[in-house]
Structures are given as structure tokens and as C-alpha cells.
Amino acid sequence: MPLSKGHILVTTREHYEKVGELGVRIGEELGRWLPIVSRVGMRVIFGQSSAVEEHHWNLVQNNGIYSLSLHTFPEAYAKLAKLIAGERAAQVVPHVHFHIIPRPPLVSADAMAQSPGWTMFGRGRREDLDDDEGEELAKLLREELAREVKRVKQEEGIDLDVERDYRL
């Protein structure tokens, strides 16, 4: 479930549990795409006409799952073990992934407390993403990503090799 509308995950195809396990090539690819996907997500969520400087978002990557094996605990302790998992670094899924979490303007301090996506790291209230809304959002993200890749090639002279299999 997303922490806010437009919450995006960027991950690797190969399995790595922590960022320290990544090789230089994978790290370079992630570093290349994180600002691009951030800009794309913010334009889709906040609108094409708004300046990137006006946008606020979190870029989060957690490293470290609590090392207890759930399989060694009786069923009664499984729930407790799940609560403990990832406690030190708040990593819930044992795979490197980056969260890009849009933070829309708040109209009041009370709105912050009631915002379903305000709480970080998987705790707090969240809203389900409707399938139709998710499909429409993915379509808009793909379209904006194609425009951004084209812009980067034209303005920065960098070909992002769109023939690769980058999926949303």
C-alpha cells in the first residue's frame, strides 16, 4: 500500500539485501535513475506546470532486517517476530529498494496527523490504491518518463538507452 499518492519503488532486478552489497555498475544505474524517476513522479502528482523546486518528497532506502528467522518460532510468536522484523532500520522487505514518496502541501498541522501517507517507514494509516487509479497512474508515469528521457537526450546529450527493459 502506498504511503501517499504517487509512492514509487525503484529496485534492482538482481537480489541484494543491503546497499553495501551493490556493485559499482548497479549503484551507478540507480544513481542515474533516482533523480529522473523523482522528477517524473513529482510532475505527474503535482502537475506539469509546477517547478521541481516547489515539490517536496522523501527518498528513502532502509538497510537491515532483524536477523530472527520466523520459521524457528512457534506460531504464537510469529506475530511478535513480524513486528520486530526490520525494527533497527525499518526494512520490511529484504531487498534493496528506494521509496520515492511525494509529500503534498498540508493545510494545517492537524492535517499532518490525519494524513494517511504522512507516517514513514511502513507505520501509520495508509490508503489502498484502487486498481483503476493504479493503472491510470502507471500510464501517466510511463508517458512522463518517455518525455523526460527525450528531454535528457536533447538537453543534456545523454542517451538513457530506452531499448533496455525498464518497467513500471
Backbone hydrogen bonds, N-H to C=O, Kabsch-Sander energy under -0.5 kcal/mol:
donor,donor_aa,acceptor,acceptor_aa,energy
7,H,4,S,-2.0
8,I,100,I,-2.5
10,V,98,F,-2.3
12,T,96,V,-0.8
21,E,18,K,-1.8
22,L,19,V,-1.9
27,G,23,G,-2.3
28,E,24,V,-2.7
29,E,25,R,-2.3
30,L,26,I,-2.6
31,G,27,G,-2.6
32,R,28,E,-2.0
33,W,29,E,-2.1
34,L,30,L,-2.5
36,I,32,R,-0.6
37,V,33,W,-3.2
38,S,34,L,-2.2
39,R,35,P,-2.4
40,V,36,I,-2.5
41,G,37,V,-2.8
42,M,38,S,-2.4
43,R,39,R,-2.4
44,V,40,V,-2.3
45,I,41,G,-2.4
46,F,42,M,-3.0
47,G,43,R,-1.7
50,S,47,G,-0.8
54,E,51,A,-1.8
55,H,51,A,-0.6
55,H,52,V,-1.4
58,N,101,I,-2.3
60,V,58,N,-0.5
60,V,99,H,-2.3
64,G,62,N,-0.5
70,L,68,L,-0.6
72,T,69,S,-1.2
73,F,70,L,-1.1
77,Y,74,P,-1.6
78,A,74,P,-0.8
78,A,75,E,-0.9
79,K,75,E,-0.7
81,A,77,Y,-2.8
82,K,78,A,-2.3
83,L,79,K,-1.7
84,I,80,L,-1.9
85,A,81,A,-2.2
87,E,84,I,-2.3
89,A,64,G,-0.7
90,A,86,G,-2.9
91,Q,64,G,-1.0
92,V,90,A,-0.6
95,H,93,V,-2.4
96,V,16,Y,-3.5
98,F,10,V,-3.0
99,H,60,V,-3.1
100,I,8,I,-2.9
101,I,58,N,-2.8
101,I,99,H,-0.6
103,R,56,H,-2.9
112,M,108,S,-1.1
113,A,109,A,-1.2
114,Q,110,D,-1.6
115,S,111,A,-1.4
118,W,115,S,-1.4
123,R,120,M,-1.3
127,E,2,P,-0.7
130,D,128,D,-0.7
134,G,130,D,-2.8
135,E,131,D,-2.5
136,E,132,D,-2.3
137,L,133,E,-2.6
138,A,134,G,-2.5
139,K,135,E,-2.1
140,L,136,E,-2.4
141,L,137,L,-2.4
142,R,138,A,-2.5
143,E,139,K,-2.4
144,E,140,L,-2.4
145,L,141,L,-2.6
146,A,142,R,-2.3
147,R,143,E,-1.8
148,E,144,E,-2.5
149,V,145,L,-2.7
150,K,146,A,-1.9
151,R,147,R,-2.6
152,V,148,E,-2.7
153,K,149,V,-1.9
154,Q,150,K,-2.4
155,E,151,R,-3.4
156,E,151,R,-0.5
156,E,152,V,-1.9
157,G,152,V,-0.6
157,G,153,K,-0.7
158,I,152,V,-1.3
159,D,157,G,-0.6
160,L,158,I,-0.7
164,R,161,D,-2.0
166,Y,164,R,-1.5
167,R,165,D,-0.7
